[in-house]
Amino acid sequence: MKLLALFLLVVSTYGVSAQKTMIRPPKGGGGGTKCSTPSGLSTSNITISSATANWSPVSGAISYNVDYKQSSSSTWINIASGTTSLSWNLLGLPASTSFDWRVRTNCSSGSSGYAQTTFSTLAQVGGGGGGSCNAPTGLSTSPITATSGTATWAPVSGAVSYNLDYKLSTSPDWVTIANGTTSLSWTIGGLSPTTSYDWRVRTNCSSGISSYTQTQFTSGALGSCSAPGGLYASNVASSTATLNWSLVSGAFSYTVQYKPVSSGSWLYATSGTNGTSVNLYSLSANTTYDWRVYASCSLTEVSSYSTGQFTSGSTGTTANVTSPATMENGNRNFTINLFPNPAGDQLNVWREGIQQKADIKVYDLMGKLVLQQGGNNTLTQLNISKLSSGFYLVKVNDGKEIRSAKFIKQ
């Protein structure tokens, strides 16, 4: 737009001066499509330690952000950023406590305001009797493999959900693996072969919780699935290394562990990857490490371990390739891990080696896209509660490269 200028020329006997006055058009107010705030907020599956936040779809929405906090606190905690789901599980909550949660819409034109609601977790009912929430019965473990066991129990009348823990029979420490699940079975993965384990389950009711019911099982022996070969370490530096192995015919995933030779405790580098390499980080300099890998050929058949060893570099050394390495799509540091695997209602996608936002897609065995979500953080949680049981493929695309891994929905 051309500006209209008015020039006033003032002439006097003492000289000539010029004054320039510019008349500008008024500033525009802009415009754009309004990004509507979510509605239909509700909180379901409330237990003593968990709840599910739900909301209605918004026309034009690309994704949603979800925060929560104790009602007595002024600090919000972000638990979902850029999710395309219409629900999200809140876990690890204290009993008999009031919570607020809020959700906003992300549109192409911007973000909406927050919609907010409040709920309270259930009170804990003591196990000494008098409560109307009955403990589960009919506990069994089947099938049992060398690295997993599927826990099953009978439905309880009036149950809202169930909590499941497990541990080594020789350990006093329980590990919670299902918090507020509505399933009547759960696969316990990542086990050591021929090892005794305990698991326990309790009922969550609207009136409170039941006592635990407990049982025990022993994992199976290693099967006839071929063990991985061609083990070597590459890109070895003072604090990092890449572990590599050869592809096993018929294998759908691999599990890798490592430890300093002086330690008796193995650490998991990855569980359930379908690649043939994994990166290690935060190693100690000038330290010799043992590592081992086994293949999973089916839910009931795994290989024996193949073992290797390497020594990290001195402090400050950069990557030194000790054996030929096959590059995978350029950036070797870009890796993904899926856990738990098998998974119940929620799957965690852990990304390493990239900082930018990534696109996460889930496909069934027919190649059909069944779930898509953006990931802004290293850890992204996927709500897979609506998926049918079976095998799925996750693909993570950072705009330059794609990594994929398989998981089992139980």
N, C-alpha and C positions, 0 to 999 in steps of 0.2 A: 504494500500500500504506500502510495506516495504521500509524503508529508507536505502539508500546505504551509508555506513560510511567508510571513508578512514583514517586509523590510521598511523601516522608517528612517528616512534620511534627514538629519538635522543639520542645517547650514547656518553658520554664524560668522560674524566678522573676524572671530578669533581662530577659525579653522573649521574643519569638516569632521563630523563623527558619524558612525553608523551603528544603529541598534537593531539586533535581529531577534524577532519574537517567533517562536515555533509553536504551532497549534497541533497537539498530538491527539490521536483518537483515544477514546477510553479503553482501558485494559479489558480483555475478554475474560469471561468467567469460566471458560472451559466447559467440559461436559463429560459424558461417558456413562456406561451401563452400571447401575448400582449392584454391588455384591451383597446379597442378602444374608442376614444372620441366620444360623441354623435354628430350627424349631423342633418341637416334639421330643425334647430331652426327657430321658427316663433312665433309671438305674435298676438293673436286674441282677439276678444271681448273687445277691448280697449274702456274704458269710461273715465270720468273725475276722477274716483277714483279706477279703477280696470282694470285688464287685465289677459289674460290666456297665460301662457308660454307653448309651445309645442315643442317636439323634436321627432326624428325618433328612432325606436328600434335599439339596438346594439346587435349583435350576441354574445352570451355568457354572457350577462349582468345578474346580480342577482338583482340589484336595482340601483337607481339613487339618487344623492344629488343635491338640488337646492338652490342657494343663490340669493339675489338681493340687490340693493342699489341705492340711487340716484346717477346719473352720476357725480355729483359734490363732492361726498363723497368717502373716501378711505376705509370705513368700510363695509364689507359684512355682510348681515343678513341671517342666514340659516332658510329656511322655510319648507324644506322637506329633511329628512334624512332617506335613505333606502326605498324610495317609489318605487313601481313597476309600477306606472302609467306613462304614456307618456305625461302628461300635469299637470299643477298646477295653481291654481288661486292666483293672487296677489291682495290683498284687502287693503282698507284703504289708498289709495295713494292720494297725493295732485294733484289738476288739473294743467294742463299746465306745467308739470315737466318731465324732461328726466330721465329715469331709465336704469340701466344695470341689466341683469340677466344672470346667468351662470349655467351650469349643467355638472356633471361628471358621469361616469359609475363606478359602483362597481362590480367587477368580483371576481371569486374564487382566481385568481392569484394576486389581488390587485385592485387599483383604477386608472382610466385614468386621463389625464389632463382635465382641464375645457374647454368647448366651451362657448362662450360668445356672446351676442347680446344686442342691445339697442332699446328702444322705448320711446315714449312720451305720457303721458295721454292727454286727450282732454281738450280744453278750456271750461270754463263754460259759457253758454249762459244765459244772464239775462232773467227773466220772464216777462219783460216789453213789449215784442213783437219784431217783426223783425226777429226772429229766425225761421228756417224751421223745427225744431224738435217739433212736436205736442204733447200735453199732452194726456195721456190715457183717454178714455171714457168708458162708459158701466160698471161702477164699481158695484159689487154686493158681498154679503157675504153669502155663502151657501156651505155646511151645517153648522149650528151653533149648538154647543153642550155646556155643562156646562163649559168646560175647553178649548174649541178651536173654531175657526171660519176660514173658507177658503175664502180668498180674491181672487176675479176674476175680470179681466178687458179685454177689447177688444184689439186686436192687432193694433199697430200704424205703418203706412207705413213709411219705412225708419229706423225703430227702430233697434238698435244693441242689446240693453238689457234694463232692467228695475231695478229701486231701489224701495224698499218697506220699510216703517216705520210704527210703531204703537205706541199707548200710551193709558193710561187711559184717558177718556174724561175729568176728573177733573184735569189732570196733564198737565203742560206746556212742559214736556220733552219727545221728540220723541226717540224711540229706533229703530235702523236699524236692520232688520232681513233678508233682501235680498239685496245684493249688486252686481249688474251686472248679474242678472238672466235672462235667455232667456225664462223662463216659463211665462204663462199667468195666473197663479194662485199660491197661497202660503197659507199654513195652519199656522195660528197663534196659537200656543199652550201655555200651562201653564197659562191659564186665570182663574180668579175667577168666580164662578157661579153668574148669575143674575147681571152682572156688565157691564156698558157702556164703549165701547172702540172706538177710532178713528183709522183709518188707511189711509195712503196716498201712492200714487205711482207716479213716474215720468219716462219719457222716456230718454234713453241715445242713441243719434244718432252720426254719424260720424262727424257732424258739431257742436256738443255740447249736451246740455241737455234741457229738457222742464221744465215748471213749474209743480208743484204738483197738482194732483186731489185728493180730500179727501172725505171720507164718514164715517158713524158711524154705529155701531151695538151693540146689547146687548147679552151677553152670556146667555145660557139657564139655567134652573133650574136643580138641581141634579136629576138623574134618579132612577130606581129601582134596580140597581146593588147593591148587598149586601156589606155593609161596613165591613172592616176587623175587626176581633176580636183578643183576646189574646194578647193585647198590653202589653209590658213590656220593661224595660231598663236593660241592662246587661253590664258587663265590665266597670262600672262607675268609673272614676278617676277624678282628678282635672281638666283635660282639654279634656278628651275624654269620649265617651260613645257609646254603640251599641243599636239601637232601633230595636225592633222585633215585628212582628205581624203574625197572622195566614193566611194561604193560603185561597183565596176566589175562590170558584168554578166559572169558566167561565172568570175570570180576566186574561188579558194579560199583565198588568203592574200596577204599584203603584206609587203614588206621595206622598212625605213626606216633611213636613215643620216643623220648630221649631223656638222658640224664648224665651228669658228670660220672665218670667211672668210680669215683669215691663215694657216690650216693647209692642208697638202696631203694630210693623212690623214683619211679618213672613219671615223667611229665608228658601230657598229651600235646603233640604238635598239631595234629588234626584228627578228626574222627568223622569218617563218612565222605571224604573227598573222592572224586572220580578222576582227578589228575594224577600225574606220576612225579610230582615234585612238591615240596613244601618249604617255605622260608622259616628260619629260626631267628629270633631276635633276643636282645638282652642277655647274650652269652657272656661268660667271664673270660677275660683274656688269658692266653697261655694255658688253656684247660683242655684235657682230653675228654671227649664225650662218647658214650655208647648210644646208638639209636637202633630202632627196630621197626619193622613194618609188616603187617599182614593184610591179605586180601579177603574180601567178602564176596562170595559167588552167589549167595542166596540168603534168605532169612535164616536158614538152618545150616549153612555150610560156609566155613571160613578156613583159611589156610593156617599153617604154622607160621611162626615169626621168621623173618630173615633179618640178620643183624649186621650192623656196620659200625665203624668208629672213625672219628676225625679229631683233630686238635685245632682249637681256635688260635688266631694270630696274636701277636704281641700288641700291647696297648697302642692305639692310634693307627694300626695298619688298616688299609682299605681292602676291598674284596680282591681275592687272588684265586683265579680259577684253577683248581687242582685236577679237574678232569673235564673232558669235553662236555658242554651242556647244550641241550637243544632249546632254543628260545621259543617261547610260546606267545605269539602275537605281540612281540616287542617288549613291553614292560614286564619283566620277570617278577618284580616286586608286587604286582597287582594280583592278590589272591583272595579267595573267599572261603569261609567255613560256615556250615549249617549246623545248628544244634538247638534243642536235642534232636537226635536222629536215630530212631523214628521219633516223630513229633505228634503231639495231640492237637490242641486247639490253637497253639501259637508256635511259630518257627522264628528263630533268631538268625539273621544273616549278618555275619561279621566280615567286614572288608578291610584289607590291608594294602598299602602301597599306592593309594590314590586319595586325594583330598577333595576333589570336586564332587558335585552331586551325581548320583548314578540312577539309572532306570532299572528296576527289578521286575522281572516277569517270571511267572510260573506256568509251566505247560504240563498237560497230562501226557500219557504214553502215546496218544494219537496225534500229538503235536498241536492240540488245541490250547490257546491261551485262556487260562482260567483265573488268573489274578495278576494285577499290575500295580506297582506302587513305587513312588520316588523315595530315594534314600539320601538324606543330607548328612548323616552321621556315620561313624565307623560301625555302629550297631543299629540295625533296623529290625523291628519286630513286625512280623506278618501274621495277621489273623487268618488262620486256615481252618477255622471251625466248620465252615460250610463246605469244605472239600470232602469228597468221598474217600474212603480208605484205599490206599494203593501207592504206586510209585509216581513221583513227579520230578520234573527237571526245572531247576532255577537258573536263569540267565541274568547276569549283572552286566550292564553296559554303561561305561563312563563316557560315552560319546566317541571314544577312540578304539577301545578294545572291549571284548566280551569274555567273561569267565562263566563257567557253568558247573553245577554240581547237582547230584540227585539226592532226594530224601524220600522217606516213607511216611505217609500219613496213616496213622493207626486208627 
